[in-house]
């Protein structure tokens, strides 16, 4: 979770920096004050990007799709009341081959996310510790330095330290080496003007924030370049201020070259002359013909205002939500379905380990539904066959004068695969019956991190799917139960009459087979599902359809 947010923040900062860099070069902006204001805005946005991503999320509400057609609904007040026309039996093996993760293998595998998190924390910790130690050592150096109060120091807070060999700025304090007493007036004026510009512009605190940004986003090359660029701009602006005092570019360049010969790096602070940058600075000083124009607060605010929309766009996200569906509207559709159609029978056929084909008969019409697909009216052909357009290939079945159609056949890649009947329910008025309730209790793995748990409360059975409310189921046949929302729960037995699987049918999603698992296995599956949900970013979790919205399960959302 943390690495995901940091990586996304770093990527958005790179995009923001790229847009700002392109804009500055496209409009040929040369003023260092404009550059400094722009990159300071980028720095603030980079440090606050994790928060900005959360705050700048825009929710867009989309109109819900129309209610399903009447043929895809079962009337809630007309449940199937008949038993099975024949005892339910499982035509599938007790182990349907559904994927089951092996606990030992999972724990033995390398947790790459934990390893990456540990590496990130180690490197970031080293960089932050280095920054903190440097700050502390320089603070002690400043405290130990001797205050200097001379007419030429004016109102600046100046201290002399024998530990350094060149001018250094720490906060609002200017540190000078003991050799400062031997400098001539021009050199003293140039040094104080340069370091005073750092103090006035608060460059020390700015570069401290940039160093913090680099430590947090150390894996991003942009964070390292950003710190270097801000330090470069700080020196350019301070050099321009010093040149206004010295008024001789060649003399000021000689001062920088003289100071760099005696430089001694301080743990933290801004040095006037660093060997790695002095060459480019001297070349820039000698090549310049005029000092850059200064920016007032009005122009600085205007520059920031231009960049602010870019910051918001780079941090923004769009979350799509579905508008809630009116409950009365759904009720009216269900009432219409009740008046028109009433299922007379429903049969379940296995097309494979994870695919169940459901066939229901309503009057003279047949309807089919593959697991995860919509319920559709079967197309009738002239020879008494019906077809269903499944994604894997057309499913056909023959219907004669008998009430029960022949087993469906799936045509896939030039082959015909006959489906195996798993169970059948009828609406004939025959007394319903059920086996011992305790034999149904247990956990059944539905796949995708979900478990269907059957529990007993007195003489009642309840079912609950992972992440959904519990609902009561009542007998509707031998080993068959139904909920108030027409969900069917059919228990399948093996050759020893032991319940080993359950068939869960939902009018929206179709039928699913679930093998029975142990309580420990069910707990591990649900814990893994909870970890996956917890690891999802907030803005993605917020897009999960709420109760009553399009994409939710009307059978569970009650």
Buried (B, 14 or more C-beta within 10 A) or exposed (E): EEBEBBBBBBBBBBBBBEBBBEBBEEEEEEBBBBBBBBBBBBBBBBBBBBEBBBEBBEEEEEEBEEBBEBBBBBBBEBBBBBBBBEEBBBEBEBEBEBEEEEEEEEEEEEEEEEEEBEEBEEEBEEBBEBBEEBBEBBBEBBEEBEEBEEEEBEEBBBBBBEBBBBBBBBBBBBBBBEBBEEBEEBBBBBBBBBBBBBBEBEBBEBBBBBBBBBBBBBBBEBBBBBBEBBBBBBBBBBBBBBBEBBEEBEEBBEBBEEBBEEBEEBBBBBBBBBEEBBEEBBEBBEEBEEEBEEBEEEBBEEBBEBBEEBBEEBBBBEBEBBEBBEEEEBEEBBBBBBEEBBBBBBBBBBBBEBBBBBBBBBEEEBBBBBBBBBBBBBBBEEEEBBBBEBEBBEBBBBBEEEEBBBBBBBBBEEEEBEBBBBBBBBBEEBEBEBBEBEBBBBBBBBBEBBBBBBBEEEEEBBBBBBBBEEBEBEBBBBBBBBBBBBBBBBBBBBEEEEBBBBBBBBBBBBBBBBBBBEEEBBEBBBEEBEEEEEEBBEBEEEBEBEEBBBEBBBBBBE
